[in-house]
Amino acid sequence: MRLIRKLTRRFRRDERGMAAIEFAMSLGAVVTLGVYGTEMSNLALAHLKVSQMALGLADNISRVGLKSALAQQQLREADINDALVGVQMQGAAMSMGTRGRITISSIQVNPQGGQWIKWQRCLGIRQGAGWDSSYGVQDQGSTGTSFTGMGPPGQEVTAPPNSAVIFVEINYDYQPVINFGLDTARKLTYVASLVVRDNRDLTTVYNPNPTATSMTCDKHLSTVPKRG
């Protein structure tokens, strides 16, 4: 019994391994917080990338076209496709073509003074509600004044007379990098709009030889086809 009591006292005084025990007890919480922080950082970065893609694409489409000192700037299918290729490359690591849907709309003023989606171009294989444009389709508002523009109700974007507004929508299926039970899978949606910068010919989108694929929204392509 004396030996047992002696060993018990020694055991109570022995502090070796205490740090390891404390670390083991807190390891679960530390790992969980670390993984959660990593996932939330990745989600925030995905939000930033998608929003910047939308803004950059709207900016590019509002500027591009064949410029001439003798005529209005002509927007060509190749110009739109080049801008889409840029977004395609920018979003390559995110698989934007297969996990997202990009819609470009040109809002113009119709002959009656109402708002009009003159043309739309798209990229991405996703389709259906929540992926195709949430704010209108090509030729909507071609007559009359009932169509009020594109955007959330009460925040519609409208085109000024004799000009156009480029309205870009991107819907992206975000998938978590680390799936540990938190419901971080979600669809990211961003829009951006900019007024056309130059004196653009608004009658049509030109497609001179050699012709480029017109990325109309009835197509669901993950990449822009190469010319020729």
Residue pairs with C-beta under 8 A, 6 or more apart in sequence:
32 180
35 178
35 180
36 182
38 177
38 178
39 176
39 177
39 178
39 180
39 182
39 184
40 184
42 176
42 177
43 174
43 176
43 184
46 94
46 172
46 174
46 188
47 188
47 190
49 90
49 91
49 94
50 100
50 170
50 172
50 188
50 190
51 190
51 192
53 87
53 90
53 91
53 96
53 102
53 170
53 190
54 168
54 169
54 170
54 190
54 191
54 192
55 168
55 192
56 86
56 87
56 90
57 83
57 84
57 86
57 87
57 102
57 104
57 168
57 170
57 192
58 104
58 166
58 167
58 168
58 192
58 193
58 194
59 192
59 194
60 83
60 86
61 79
61 80
61 83
61 104
61 166
61 168
62 166
62 194
62 195
62 196
62 197
63 197
63 198
64 75
64 79
64 80
64 82
64 83
65 73
65 74
65 75
65 76
65 79
65 198
65 200
66 73
66 74
66 75
66 76
66 79
66 206
67 73
67 198
68 74
71 201
72 199
72 200
72 201
73 198
73 199
73 200
73 201
74 200
74 201
74 206
75 200
75 201
75 205
75 206
76 205
76 206
76 207
76 208
76 212
77 205
77 206
77 207
77 211
77 212
77 213
77 214
77 215
78 207
78 212
78 227
80 104
80 121
80 205
80 215
81 212
81 213
81 215
81 224
81 227
84 102
84 104
84 121
84 123
84 215
84 224
85 224
87 96
87 102
87 123
88 96
88 97
88 123
88 223
88 224
90 96
91 97
91 100
94 100
94 172
96 102
96 123
96 124
96 172
97 123
97 124
97 125
97 221
97 222
97 223
98 124
98 125
98 222
99 126
99 172
99 173
99 175
100 124
100 126
100 170
100 171
100 172
100 173
101 122
101 123
101 124
101 125
101 126
101 127
101 131
101 132
101 170
101 171
101 172
102 122
102 123
102 124
102 168
102 169
102 170
103 120
103 121
103 122
103 132
103 133
103 168
103 169
103 170
103 217
104 120
104 121
104 122
104 166
104 167
104 168
105 117
105 119
105 120
105 133
105 135
105 136
105 138
105 150
105 166
105 167
105 168
105 169
106 117
106 118
106 119
106 120
106 164
106 165
106 166
106 167
106 202
107 115
107 116
107 117
107 118
107 149
107 150
107 157
107 158
107 159
107 164
107 165
107 166
107 167
107 193
108 115
108 116
108 118
108 159
108 163
108 164
108 165
108 202
109 115
109 116
109 159
109 160
109 161
109 162
110 116
110 141
110 142
110 143
110 144
111 143
112 143
112 144
112 145
113 145
113 161
114 141
114 143
114 144
114 145
114 146
114 147
115 141
115 145
115 147
115 148
115 149
115 150
115 156
115 158
115 159
116 139
116 140
116 141
116 142
116 147
116 159
117 136
117 137
117 138
117 139
117 140
117 141
117 147
117 150
118 138
118 139
118 164
118 202
119 138
119 205
120 133
120 137
120 138
120 216
120 217
121 214
121 215
121 216
121 217
122 132
122 215
122 216
122 217
122 219
122 220
123 215
123 221
123 222
123 223
123 224
124 131
124 220
124 221
124 222
125 220
125 221
125 222
126 171
126 173
126 220
127 220
130 171
130 187
131 171
132 217
133 150
133 169
133 217
134 169
134 189
135 150
135 151
135 156
135 167
135 169
136 147
136 150
137 217
138 216
138 217
140 147
141 147
148 156
148 158
149 156
149 157
149 158
149 159
150 156
150 157
150 167
150 193
151 157
151 167
151 191
151 193
157 165
157 167
157 193
158 165
159 165
159 195
160 195
163 195
163 196
163 200
163 202
164 195
164 196
164 200
164 202
165 193
165 194
165 195
165 196
166 193
166 194
166 195
166 196
167 191
167 192
167 193
168 191
168 192
168 193
169 189
169 190
169 191
170 188
170 189
170 190
170 191
171 187
171 188
171 189
172 187
172 188
172 189
173 187
174 184
174 185
174 186
174 187
174 188
175 185
176 182
176 184
176 185
179 185
205 214
207 214
210 227
210 228
211 227
212 227
213 224
213 225
213 227
215 221
215 224
